[in-house]
Amino acid sequence: MSQNPPDLRPDLARARVTEDARPGQPRIGMVSLGCPKALVDSERILTRLRAEGYAISPDYAGAEAVIVNTCGFLDSAKAESLEAIGEALEANGRVIVTGCLGAEPDYITGAHPKVLAVTGPHQYEQVLDAVHSAVPPAPHPFIDLMPAQGVKLTPRHYSYLKISEGCNHACKFCIIPDMRGKLASRPHAAVMREAEKLVGAGVRELLVISQDTSAYGTDWKDREVKAPILPLARDLGALGAWVRLHYVYPYPHVRDLVPMMAEAGPGVLPYLDIPFQHAHPDTLRRMARPAAAARTLDEIAAWRAACPSLAIRSTFIVGYPGETEDEFRTLLDWLDEAQLDRVGCFRYENVAGARSNALPDHVPEEVKEDRFHRFMEKAQAISEAKLAAKVGTRIEVIVDEVDDEAATCRTRADAPEIDGNLFIDEDFEGLAPGDILTVEVEEAGEYDLWGRRV
C-alpha cells in the first residue's frame, strides 16, 4: 500500500537544494516537520536566506548552522520535534528552532538548553536575525540571484500555495489559534502573483492550503464579495494548472465553489478536503464544532449532484473524551452513508493548552485503538469498492516519479503524500514528472490503481 498510514502526518522534509557553495559562502541546513503550511514557511525562510547569500546544505555535516522548523500540535509531534532538535544538536551543534513548538520556548530550552535561538511560527524576520547572529551573511551581488519561484522543498511540478494564516474557530481539541493567531488572509493580488510565478516556472499543480480555506478573505473589512474564496478559486483556475483545495470547511458558499470543479481540463479540481472530525451531534458539541451531521449528508449529496466526479477527503477523531460506543457507531453509520472517497483517522490525545483536556470521561487507550481499527476497516472497504468501480474507465493523471519499474502517478482525486497513486508499469518510457496524460484503469487495490497509457 503506497498511501501513508492515515493517522500519520507528513513526517520530515530536508532541503532538496544540491548546489555547491562558492568559496567562503556560509551554508545553512533545514529540517522541516509537520504540515504543508509549515513546509511553506520553510520554503520562504530558505528563499530569503538564498537571496542574502547563504547556500543551503542538504546535510548536517555541510552546514554551519541548522534550522529546525517544528510541529507542536500533538504531544507526539512535540516529542518528535524535540528528537529532531536533539539529532541536529548532536550532528551539528548549532541549532535555531522555529515553528509551532517555538511558541513554547521554555519547553524547548528546558530539554535542549544549547539551542542558539527559538522563534515562533511564521516569524521570518526573527529567524533571519538569529541566522545572521550565528552565521553572518556573505552575499555576492552578481551571483546570489534567485529564480522567481524561490526555493522549493517539493518536486518542481507541484507546489503548496498558502493563502492565509491562523483560524477563527475555537475547537476544544485544537491550539492552532493560540499558536498562529486569528485568521489573517493574504491579499488576492499577492496570492495571484505568487501563483503566476509558480505556474510560469513550470508548476503543473497548485495545492491551496490554509487553516480554513473557505474562510479566506472573511477577515477583511469592507470586502466587495461575501466569500472571497470564490473569485480567488476562479482566478487560480484560469492559470492553466491543476488547483487542489485543502482544509475547506463546509460553509454554505461551498455550494458555489463546487460547480467550478465540474469543468473538464485544468482548473479547480473536483476534490474537497473537509475536516468533518465526527458525526454524532453530542461529540461535535463537546468538540465545539458544528453539530448538524444530517444536514452535512444533504450537502454532500448536493455537491455530488453538481459535480458527479467530486472526490471528498476528510479526517476524523476517535476516542474523543466522552465518546460512547453508541456515538462511535453513529460515526460508522454516517461514514457508510457519506461514502467518502479518502479518509484519515486520529486517535484522540491531549494537547497541552487544549480545552478538551479538562473534559470528563476520557476514553481508555485500548478502546481508542479498537475504534481506530474498526473505523479504518470500514473506510478501507469503502475505498476499495470505489476504486474497483473505476476499472475500465479512462481518467487523467499527473506523473510524480519515474523509475526502472513504473511511473508513479496521481489522479485528479489524489493529493500528494496523503492519498493513493496510480501506477503505469508498462509503456512508461519517456514519461517525466509533471506530465499529464490519460490512462485506462486496469486494476484496483485498497488505495491504489494500475493503468495503461491510452
Secondary structure, 3 states (H helix, E strand, C coil): CCCCCCCCCCCEEECCCCCCCCCCCCEEEEEEECCHHHHHHHHHHHHHHHHCCCEEECCCCCCCEEEEEECCCCHHHHHHHHHHHHHHHHHCCCEEEEEHHHHCHHHHHHHCCCCCEECCCCCHHHHHHHHHHHCCCCCCCCCCCCCCCCCCCCCCCEEEEECEECCCCCCCCCCHHHHHCCCEECCHHHHHHHHHHHHHCCCCEEEEECCCHHHCCCCCCCCCCCCCHHHHHHHHHCCCCEEEECCCCCCCCHHHHHHHHCCCCCEEEEEEECCCECCCHHHHHHHCCCCCHHHHHHHHHHHHHHCCCCEEEEEEEECCCCCCHHHHHHHHHHHHHHCCCEEEEEECCCCCCCHHHHCCCCCCHHHHHHHHHHHHHHHHHHHHHHHHCCCCCEEEEEEEEECCCCEEEEECCCCCCCCCCEEECCCCCCCCCCCEEEEEEEEECCCCEEEEEC
